[in-house]
């Protein structure tokens, strides 16, 4: 399978795809691959896609935190302390 790769400034993609802020501030690599199935069989609306992603993400995270009495704020603070020196 042939692929096309290009490195561009993340801000150039604002009108094409929404990226996290840390991607917009630097260089990103774009990889273009051909679709092997007919495009029409893959068409879904943006609302349908959001619904699919929201459901699967939520389901995959259910029960991920142990019942140890910590709040989400406690976990957030723990993560921030662990990674505060990483750029």
C-alpha positions in Angstrom: 0.0 0.0 0.0 1.3 3.4 -1.0 1.3 6.3 1.5 2.1 10.0 1.3 3.8 11.7 4.3 4.4 15.3 4.9 5.4 17.5 7.9 3.5 20.8 8.2 2.8 23.5 10.7 -0.2 22.3 12.8 -2.0 25.7 12.4 -2.4 25.0 8.7 -4.9 22.2 9.5 -7.3 24.4 11.5 -9.9 24.5 8.7 -9.5 20.7 7.9 -9.4 18.9 11.3 -9.6 20.0 14.9 -6.4 19.3 16.7 -5.4 19.5 20.4 -3.8 22.8 21.3 -0.3 21.3 21.7 -0.5 20.0 18.1 -1.4 23.4 16.8 1.7 25.0 18.2 4.2 22.9 16.4 5.0 20.7 13.4 2.7 17.7 12.7 3.1 14.8 10.3 0.3 14.0 7.9 0.0 10.5 6.5 -2.4 9.9 3.7 -3.5 6.3 2.9 -5.9 5.1 0.3 -9.3 3.8 1.5 -9.8 0.2 0.5 -13.6 0.2 0.8 -15.9 2.3 -1.2 -16.4 5.7 0.4 -20.2 5.5 0.3 -20.2 2.5 2.6 -18.4 4.5 5.2 -20.5 7.7 5.2 -21.9 8.7 8.6 -22.8 12.1 10.0 -20.7 14.0 12.4 -23.5 13.6 15.1 -23.4 9.8 14.5 -19.6 9.7 14.9 -19.7 11.7 18.1 -22.3 9.4 19.5 -20.3 6.3 18.6 -17.1 7.7 20.0 -18.7 9.1 23.2 -20.4 5.7 23.9 -17.3 3.6 23.3 -15.0 5.9 25.2 -17.3 6.1 28.2 -17.8 2.4 28.3 -14.1 1.7 28.0 -13.4 4.0 31.0 -16.1 2.7 33.3 -14.6 1.1 36.4 -11.1 2.2 35.6 -10.5 4.0 38.9 -10.3 1.9 42.0 -12.7 2.6 44.9 -10.0 4.0 47.2 -11.8 7.1 48.4 -9.8 9.5 46.1 -11.7 12.2 44.2 -11.0 13.1 40.5 -9.2 16.2 41.8 -6.9 13.9 43.9 -6.0 11.9 40.8 -5.5 15.1 38.7 -3.1 16.5 41.3 -1.2 13.2 41.5 -0.8 13.2 37.7 0.2 16.9 37.6 2.9 16.3 40.3 4.2 13.2 38.5 4.6 14.9 35.1 5.2 18.5 36.0 8.8 18.5 34.7 8.0 16.9 31.4 7.7 19.2 28.4 
